[in-house]
Amino acid sequence: MNRKCRETVLAAAGIFLLMYALNYFMPLHRDDYEYSLIWLTNQHIASLPDVMESLWRHYLLHGGRMVAFFFLDVFLLWGKGIFDIANALMFLILIVLLTIHARRDWRFWQEPRLFAVMGAFAWLSFPHFGEVAVWKCGAAVYLWTGVFATLFLAPYNLQCRAMARETPPVRNWLIAPMLVLGVLAGWSVENLAVTVFVLTAVLSWWARRKGAMPLWMPAGAFGAFVGLVLLVAAPGNFVRYDAQGSGKGILTHIGNQFAGNGEMALYILPLLLLLLAAGRIYRLHLAARVDMLRDNAAGERPCALKVGQIACLLWILLLVFSYFNGGFFANALRDFLVGHVLVPLGLDKPRTIEHFANVMAGFEEMAIYWLTIFFFYSLLKRSLGFSRDKLAAARAVSWLEVTHTFPAARYAAFLLLLALFNNFVMIAAPTFPARATFSSVAMILVAACAVLRDPVVADVLQSRAKKTLLAGAAAICSFTMAAALFITAAMQEENAVRIAIVEQAAANGEDIAYMKPIPLKNRALRHVFFVDFDNGVTKEGLCRYYGIKDICVER
């Protein structure tokens, strides 16, 4: 095994161990209890026939995501321990596939740094990470179907790249596998299913025009269409839409687009800033100012921090110390705002104060994250020498010229537009939660990594900003990972105490289980997913699962 393979294996092991630890600490939660029962009954799933019966009832009464819920139901039947391993592997497979798409080559192990960067970006950028990649129900819906779709699209990507260079082999043996994979990819989540079908149909048409369309391409597109029809034509979709979408006009749907895309932008901020820096490098390259980017190529200039940067760094250190010591700064700020703002304004109802306290519980982690990003981006700009005269020269070059000149930039631009289309499909849905941008963020991850590995960009970053980028990545990832592990482990203990109360109430034949609220409020930038036991979805599933009538959280 050569050095690159060893480094890739080490990076893969780190990703797997982190994901396994999070899955190990994450208990059954919320919808997991609903899906452990035959749908809308109180009967526990105890066999594969029970799984199929539950899926059929779900298809008729709630929705068409059968691929996701088949795997969820089966793993709930087999036990949490097996799922913990399988889900960590699926996340690792997703990183492998995204790296393949960024390279447009199967040999992902040839770039261990790119593989590690993709893993770090995925950790930071997927919105509501704990909900879409760790929590069992959410991971089955978004992570698992995302893996099927990403695997299905890989041959199309590689075929298109090969067509630009040579006449690729026909590979008729792929017809049947691509047909099956197409059904799985199309039978995923609604916006991704539409995007997969449209993309594969257009690529098949384009290949046919080029006179190099193997039969597996339209076969896969047809499979994606079949999966899409099976997904959206489920009778349960209409039942659920009547309940959720009734009375919501077109303005609500348009407003959902701003909310969903806006929240996604907050999560992918590091990607957007790096893409901005890469775009400036491209434009300076075309403006014949390469010398201004490559001076002092032996390393980064040691430079003193400015006053503003020092103040920002001190704030970050204070907030980190507070965060891991009970959040004393956020608590003091919360009490001050309640006493001097909310109460004088008459906003002192208990529920209002509780909601405000929940918001303030995440204040420190969000402030640390944002301040750290902008602190290191300011260092990055200094390392790259983005002075006013250089940026003025860069603005003389249009973005259209950049995409025309650099294939990586053109590929990234296509993926960014595809991500926006994937989000736009959600205009048909009554709601647009941030988790629905999971597949769009995956496309943006590929776009960012494809640009960052381009030698035009990579050489400049390597020579001028390597230390800054490594320090920034280490600071942000280490904080969020430590926080996520700490909070998930604490949440597991709190959950176990309350499940014991529910089990004891059920054993005693009591109708109501009484408990205190979970004191944890912060979510480590949504890398941890939990809600208290009196939440409607959580309470209903738990009560039916354990055979009691109600759960009372004493507030």
Salt bridges, closest charged atoms under 4 A:
GLU7 OE2 - ARG3 NH1 2.97
ASP31 OD1 - ARG30 NE 3.59
GLU34 OE1 - ARG544 NH1 2.39
ASP84 OD2 - LYS80 NZ 2.89
ASP105 OD1 - ARG103 NH2 3.46
ASP105 OD2 - ARG107 NH2 2.92
GLU111 OE2 - ARG103 NH1 2.51
GLU111 OE2 - ARG453 NH2 2.57
GLU131 OE1 - HIS128 ND1 3.16
GLU131 OE2 - ARG435 NH1 3.07
GLU190 OE1 - ARG65 NH2 2.85
GLU263 OE2 - HIS128 NE2 2.87
ASP295 OD2 - ARG301 NH2 3.26
ASP295 OD1 - ARG464 NH1 3.01
ASP335 OD1 - ARG334 NE 3.14
GLU354 OE1 - ARG351 NH1 3.13
GLU354 OE2 - ARG555 NH1 3.11
GLU494 OE1 - ARG498 NH1 2.81
ASP532 OD2 - ARG555 NH2 3.89
ASP534 OD1 - ARG555 NH2 2.94
ASP550 OD1 - LYS539 NZ 3.39
